[in-house]
Amino acid sequence: MITFLKTILVILLVYFGLKFLIRWATPYLMKYVVKKAGQRFEQAFNGSQGNPNSKKEKEGKVTIDKVPHKQKKHKSTVGDYVDYEELD
């Protein structure tokens, strides 16, 4: 009977201890999560828009970047495909 009461007491103590710890730690955890999300958002926003103070080229200069066309490889050893029809 005493071991049963000790078990119930330990379970209640752990439950209320975790409940208190979660209520105490939640505001700090939320501040940390919001801070990290803000940093990631700011980093993504600055990375996509670019910083106007750090221009690499002169204003008005136009550059055109072209991607070279990939040459298709032809298999000439296979031959041509011919579609035949059956005649009755």
TIMARTOR-624026 format. One record per residue (C-alpha): residue number from 1; residue in three letters; x, y, z. Coordinates in pm, 1 decimal. Layout:
k_r_px_py_pz
NUM_ALA_X_Y_Z
...
This chain:
k_r_px_py_pz
1_MET_0.0_0.0_0.0
2_ILE_283.3_239.5_81.8
3_THR_462.7_167.9_-246.6
4_PHE_141.3_247.6_-431.1
5_LEU_114.7_583.3_-252.9
6_LYS_482.9_656.0_-324.3
7_THR_426.9_579.5_-693.1
8_ILE_123.2_807.5_-708.9
9_LEU_316.0_1080.5_-524.3
10_VAL_611.7_1053.5_-764.4
11_ILE_380.7_1065.6_-1067.0
12_LEU_201.9_1374.6_-931.8
13_LEU_532.6_1539.8_-842.5
14_VAL_671.6_1479.1_-1192.4
15_TYR_347.5_1600.3_-1353.0
16_PHE_331.3_1924.5_-1155.4
17_GLY_705.9_1979.0_-1186.4
18_LEU_691.2_1949.2_-1565.8
19_LYS_382.5_2169.7_-1575.3
20_PHE_564.0_2440.4_-1377.3
21_LEU_880.8_2404.0_-1585.1
22_ILE_689.2_2432.0_-1914.1
23_ARG_501.6_2741.2_-1796.7
24_TRP_830.2_2899.8_-1688.9
25_ALA_1026.6_2808.8_-2003.5
26_THR_761.4_2873.2_-2271.0
27_PRO_804.7_3253.5_-2293.0
28_TYR_1180.6_3220.3_-2334.0
29_LEU_1141.7_2944.9_-2589.8
30_MET_889.2_3149.3_-2788.4
31_LYS_1117.4_3454.9_-2783.8
32_TYR_1400.9_3239.3_-2917.8
33_VAL_1184.9_3090.0_-3194.3
34_VAL_1050.5_3430.9_-3301.2
35_LYS_1400.8_3578.2_-3299.0
36_LYS_1537.1_3296.2_-3518.0
37_ALA_1242.4_3321.7_-3759.0
38_GLY_1296.6_3698.0_-3785.4
39_GLN_1665.0_3646.2_-3859.6
40_ARG_1586.2_3390.5_-4130.2
41_PHE_1323.2_3618.1_-4283.0
42_GLU_1561.3_3913.9_-4279.9
43_GLN_1839.1_3705.1_-4432.6
44_ALA_1610.0_3576.4_-4709.2
45_PHE_1470.3_3923.1_-4776.2
46_ASN_1813.2_4086.1_-4794.3
47_GLY_1949.3_3803.6_-5005.8
48_SER_1675.1_3824.3_-5267.2
49_GLN_1649.5_4202.4_-5288.1
50_GLY_2015.5_4288.9_-5256.3
51_ASN_2167.9_4574.8_-5067.1
52_PRO_2146.7_4902.5_-5265.7
53_ASN_2460.4_5038.2_-5099.5
54_SER_2683.9_4759.3_-5230.0
55_LYS_2668.8_4801.3_-5607.9
56_LYS_2933.0_4606.4_-5796.2
57_GLU_2885.9_4769.8_-6134.7
58_LYS_2835.9_5124.9_-6248.0
59_GLU_2483.5_5249.9_-6276.1
60_GLY_2351.2_5229.2_-6632.2
61_LYS_2583.7_4950.4_-6743.0
62_VAL_2397.5_4672.6_-6920.2
63_THR_2515.6_4313.5_-6912.5
64_ILE_2351.8_4021.2_-7087.8
65_ASP_2424.6_3671.8_-6968.1
66_LYS_2356.2_3391.9_-7214.0
67_VAL_2338.6_3025.1_-7143.2
68_PRO_2511.4_2835.2_-7423.3
69_HIS_2292.4_2588.8_-7610.1
70_LYS_2364.6_2228.1_-7540.6
71_GLN_2432.7_2026.7_-7850.2
72_LYS_2212.0_1724.0_-7884.7
73_LYS_2383.1_1396.4_-7944.0
74_HIS_2242.9_1195.5_-8233.7
75_LYS_2277.0_822.1_-8251.6
76_SER_2345.0_764.5_-8618.2
77_THR_2427.8_397.3_-8572.6
78_VAL_2068.6_298.6_-8493.9
79_GLY_1916.8_392.4_-8830.2
80_ASP_1583.1_535.5_-8935.6
81_TYR_1249.6_426.6_-8803.3
82_VAL_1006.2_305.7_-9069.4
83_ASP_640.9_244.1_-8995.3
84_TYR_490.2_-34.0_-9204.3
85_GLU_122.2_-103.1_-9260.3
86_GLU_-19.6_-446.3_-9320.2
87_LEU_-204.2_-496.6_-9644.5
88_ASP_-486.4_-749.1_-9673.4
